[in-house]
Amino acid sequence: MHAEFRAPRRRARVHEEFVAPLPVSRSPEERSHFRAELINQHVLVCDPEHIQKIYNQGYFGKGVLSRARPDHNISDQWEQHQGLLLPIVSQSRYEELLRWAGASLSAQGLDEDAVNQTLLSLSQPVKMEDVRREEGEGEDGQRGEEPAAGGGACPHRKRQRRGSEVGAEAKKSCRLDPPDLNLNLNPDPDSDPDPSSDLDSDPDPDPGSDPDPDPLVPGPGFVLLVPDGEVCGGVREVRRTPVSVPEYLQLSLEEAFFLVYSLGCLSVYLNQEPLSVIQLWRKFRSLRPNFVCSFSAYQHCRSRGWVPKGGGGAKYGVDLMLYRKGPPFYHASYSVVVERADDAFRGSALRPFSWRSLAALSRITSNVSKELMLCYIIFPADQSEAELDSPACLSRLKVQEVIVSRWVSSKERAEQEDF
């Protein structure tokens, strides 16, 4: 029985243009070079410019505060106010931000009077002349691009560009160390443009690992404050943003090593020291015992032109989801389960299946208009464990795909009757 190829399902609404992915072959002088940090077993890209380029050119990683694209903003609703495009924040949300700022200032040792005085100055209404002056506006009040007419949500590209500007400005601001800031480094499992992190926890993390790269910082921007329940009306006041939580890009272990080893455009740092390819390989293997198999499958799919995403596969009980061009353009075409085997297809499976569990997984995959693929990583029988301690072992591995389809008896009978 031959596998039937299904054309990828295009998304109904696409709000961006396709950007060519990062190049595979270039001279070292022309190659892009990005930086990431290995923090608490997570690979994070912190530079706003690097974040946008890595995500836009190949859809690597996901925002730690966003569903997929790293474009987190203080509000999803924006409105033109006296020639400026500002985010809309309700009174209760603004008070919550003030409490966060107060807790951060208190954690630095400021007394209560100093904290209250700082919060009072932050929460005062701001004149539009001061806003334009601090934002570096021209006399015509424009930000270099025409703002959207009327209210509503800011267009995607403008939100993305503003997010980069805010992130860059936040880096320049003085730091506020929060008492206990835990950024959400786990993927959000309920989005179809799939998040891309599937990191195992380490029971004994490195004691010398860095803290979060940037905690809460004073907000460099301004917001449009409205009373609760009156987002589309009511009196508007321009206030300063009390705090700004920077958006970072989280890479899965496979994505990070692919950028380092296969494309040579990323350096991963640990405790401010760059890790070599061998060091990174061994570190990732210690964090995930199945890293050799998972990276082999990821590299194989990438080399075939697909965009593999790992985090969203948890919804369907698989390891990877494969997209044509990227999640913004098409729905996932394949659900991939990675398995390990030797030359004779013997050995213990990474994920043992019973006939019932395999049939259930096949049915779930079919119900969401995808195909189930078993991706076997075939190890040579004479390959030793010591060889796996270097990425050179990848050259001896083979990859074989098997498409699993569900046989439907009623459909088979209908096809036979046509003859």
N, C-alpha and C positions, 0 to 999 in steps of 0.2 A: 504494500500500500504506500503510495507516494504522498508526501506531505503537501498540502494545498497552501500556497502562499497567499496570505491576505494582505491587501494593500493597507498601509497605516491609515488610521482614522484621523483626518485633519480636524483641528479644533475650530469651532464655529467663529470665535472672535480672537483675532491675533492683533496685538497692540504694539508690536515691535518688528524691526527688520532683522533678518538673519545676518550675523556677523561671522566671517570665516573663522574657524577654530585656530587655536595656537599652532604654529607650523611644527612639523616633525623634523625636517631637515633644514638647518640654516647654519651658517658659519657662526662661531662663538661671538664674533664681534657684532653681528646683527641680531642675535638672539635676545629676546626679552628676559629679564631676570627679576624674579619676585622673591619676597621673603615671607616666611611663615614661622610661627612659634609653636613648639610642642609644650603644651601647658596642661597638666593634670590629665595626661593621656589623650588630649585633643589637639588637633592641628588647626591653628587659627591664623588667618591672614588679617592683619590689623590696619594696614595702610589703605586708605580709601581708594586711591588710584589703582593699587594692585587688586583690590577686591573687585572693582568694576571690570577690569580687563580679564581677570581669571574667570569670572562668572560669565561675562558676555561672550568670550571666545572659547566655547566648548561646554558651558554650563557645568563647571566644576563646583561642587560644594553647595552650601545653603547658608542663608543668614541665620545667625543664632537667635535673632528676635523675630524673624519673618518665616512665613510658610515655605518659601523657596528662594526667590530673588532677594538679595540683601538690600532692601529699600525701606527699612523700618523708619517711620516718622512718628512724631508725637501725636499726630492725628491723621485720620484717613480723609477728613473733609477740609477743603481749602476754600477760601473766598477772597475775591478782590476787594480790598479796602483802601480807598483813597489812592489808587494807583499801584498798590502793592498786593502781592498774593501771600496771604497769611493762613496758617493752620487754625482751625476752630477748636477750642477747648472749652468744655463746660466748667461751671463753677466748682462742682464737686471734684472733678478730675484735677483742676488746678490746685485745690487745697491738698489733694493727695500728693501732688508733686512737691508742694511746699513742705509737707511732713517728711518726705524723703530727704529733701535738702537739709531740713533741721536735724534729722538723725545723723546725716553725714557730717555736718558741722560739729555736732556734739561729740561724735566719735573722735574728732581731732583734738578735743580738750578745751574747746571754747566754752565759756560760761553761758548761763542761760540768757543773761542780758545781751551779750554779744550776738548770740544766735537769733534772738528775737529782733534785734536791731537790723541784722543782715536780711532776715526774711521780710521785714517791713519795707526795707528799701527795694528788695526785689519785686514785691507785690504791688508797688505803686503804679498807677496808670502812666503810660509813656506817650508823649506827644509824637505825632507822625514826623515832625521835623527832626526829632532826635533819632527816630528809627532810621530815616533815610541817611542821616549823617553817620550813624554807627554802622549801617550796612554798606556804606560806601556808594550810595546812590548818586546818580547824576541829577541835574536840576529838573529834568523832565520826570523824575520819579520812577524810571523804568530800570529793570534789573538786567538789561542786555537782551531781553526777549519779551515778546508781547504777552502779557498775562491773559489768562482765560477770561472770556467775557462772562459777567454774571457770577453767581455762586456755584456751589457744587464741588465735586472732587477735582483735585488738580490732575492734569494729564500725567500719564505714567512717566514719560520722559522727563517732564519738569520735576516731578517728585524725586526721580532718581538723581537728577543733576543737583537738586537742592540738598538731597541727603548727602551727597559727596561733599558739597560745600560746607554743610554743617559739621560733618565728621572732621574735615580738615581744620575748621576753626576750633573745634573742641580740643584738638591736639595741642593748640597753642594756649589754651586756657589753663589756669592753675587747677590743681587736682584737689578733689574732695574725696577722701578715703571713707567709704561707707562702713558701718559697723559689721555687716555681714551681707555682702552683695553676691548673690548666686545667679549668674547669667544662665539662661536656659540653654544648655549645650546639647540637649536631647532633641531628636527630630520630632516634628509635629506629624503624627501619623495620619492626619485626616485631610491631606491635600493630594490632588492627583499630579500636579507638577511636583514630583516626589522630592522630599528632603533627602540628603545624601549622606547621612551619618548613621553608622551602625557599630558603635564602638563598645568593646567589652570593658567592664570595669576591672581595675587592677587592685587586688586586695592589699598590695604593699606599694603605694605610689612612692616616687622618689622624694625623699625628705627635702632635697634641695631644689625642688621644682619652683618655677616662678609663680608669683601670685597672678591674679587677673591683670592683663596688660594695662588696662585703663579703667579705673572705677568711675563712679559718677563724677561728672565735671560740670561746672557752671554752664548753663545753657547759653549758647552764643546767639540764639535767635529770639524771635518774638512770636507771641500767639495772640489770637483774637478771642477774648474771653466773652462768653455769653452765659446767661442764666440757665440753670438746669431745665431741661425740657423745652428750650426755645432755641434749638440749634439753627432753625431756619428763620428766626426772627428775634426780636428783643433788642436791648441796648448792647452795643459792642464796645469793648474797651481793649486797648492794646496793652499787653503786659509782657514783661520779660519771662523767658522760659526759666523756671527755677533750677532744673537739672536737665542734663542730656545724657542718655545712656547710649554710648556709641554702638553702632552695628558692626559686627565682625562676620567674616566668612569662615565657616567651619568646613574643613575638608575631611572626607573619610580617609582611612589609612591607605586604601587602594588609590584614591585620587591623588593624595599627596605624593606617594611613591611613583606614580605614573608621571607626574609633573617633574619630579626630580630625576628619575632614572630614564624614562623613555623620551621625554621632551627636553630635559636639561634646562628648564627655565625657572626652577624654584629651588631655594635653599631653606632648609628647616633648621631652626636654632633651638637649642636647649641650654638654659642658663646663660644666654647671651653668647654661646659658642655654636658655630655651624657644625652640623653632623655630616660626616662623610656618607657616601652611598652604602658602604658596608655597615657602618654604625646604625644608620637609619633602618636598614633591612633587619638587622638583629634586634633592634628596639621594637620594631613592629611585630616581629615574630614572637617576642616575649609578651607583647600585649594581646596578640591573637594567635592561638596555636594553628589555626587554619589559614594563616595569611598567605602561604605559598599558593594554595589552591585558589583562594578568593582573588588574589592579584593576577594569577594566570588567566582566570576567566575574565576579569575586568580588562586586562590588556588585550586579550583576544577580541572581545567585543568592540573595544575602541578602535582596534586596527581594522575592523570590518566596516567602520563608518557609523556605528551606533553610538548613542549617548547612554551609557549605563548609569542608573541611579540606584543606590542601595537602600536608603532609609524607607522609602515607600513600599518596598517589597514585603515588609512585615505585615502590611494589611492583608496581603494575599498568601502569606505563608511561604514566600520564596526569598531568594537572596538578592536578585537584581531585577530591575525593570529596564527594558530596552526601548529607547525612543529614537525615531528618525529626526535628525536635525536638532531636536531639543524639546523639552517639555512644553514650552510656549506654543509650539507649532502643531504637534501631533500628540494624540494619546499614545500610551505605551502599547507596543505591538506584541512583545513577548515577556512572559514571566519566566525567570531563569532560576533553576535550582542547580547549585554547584555540587558535584560529587567527585570523589577521588577513587582511582582504580589503578591497578598495575597492568602490565602488558597483557595478561590473561583475564583481565576484568575480575580479579579476585581481591579479597581484602575487605575489611570492615568499612561500611559506608559512613560518610559524614552525617547523613540524615537517613536512618533506616526507614523504609516505607513498607507498610503492609498493603495488600491489594485494595483494602477499603480506604486507607488514608490517601493512596495515590489516586484512586477514583474520585474521592472527594475534592482533592486539590485540582484535578483536571476539570471537574465540573465547575468549581468556583472560577477558575481561569476562563473557561468558556463563557460563563454568565457575564463576565465583565469585558467580553469581546477581545480577549487576548489568547495567545497560544502558549502552551506550557512547553518549555525547553529544558531538557536535562543536559547540562554542560559537564562532560566527564573530563577531568584532568588526569591524564595517563602518565604514571611515573614508570621509568625503567626499573626492571626487577633488580638490576645490579647497582642502583643508586643508593649510596649510603646516607646516613643522617648528617654526616659531616659536610657532604656536598650541598646540603640544603642551607648551610650557614652563609651562603653567598648567592647573590642574584644570578651568578653565572649558571646556576642549575636550571634556570628557565629555558635555556636553549635545548635541553634534553627532554623537556616535557612536551607532550602532545595534547591537543584539545579536540574533542569530538562532541558534536551536538546531536541530540536525539529529540525530535518533536513528538510529543505525546498528544494524541487526539482521542476524543471520546467517541466510541461507536454507538450510534443511535439506530436501533433496529427499525423504527418506523420510517426514518429517513432513508434507510437502505431499501426497504420494501417499495417506497415511493419511486426511487430511482429505477428499480428493476421493472416496475410497471410501465415506465415510460418507453421501455424497449419492446 
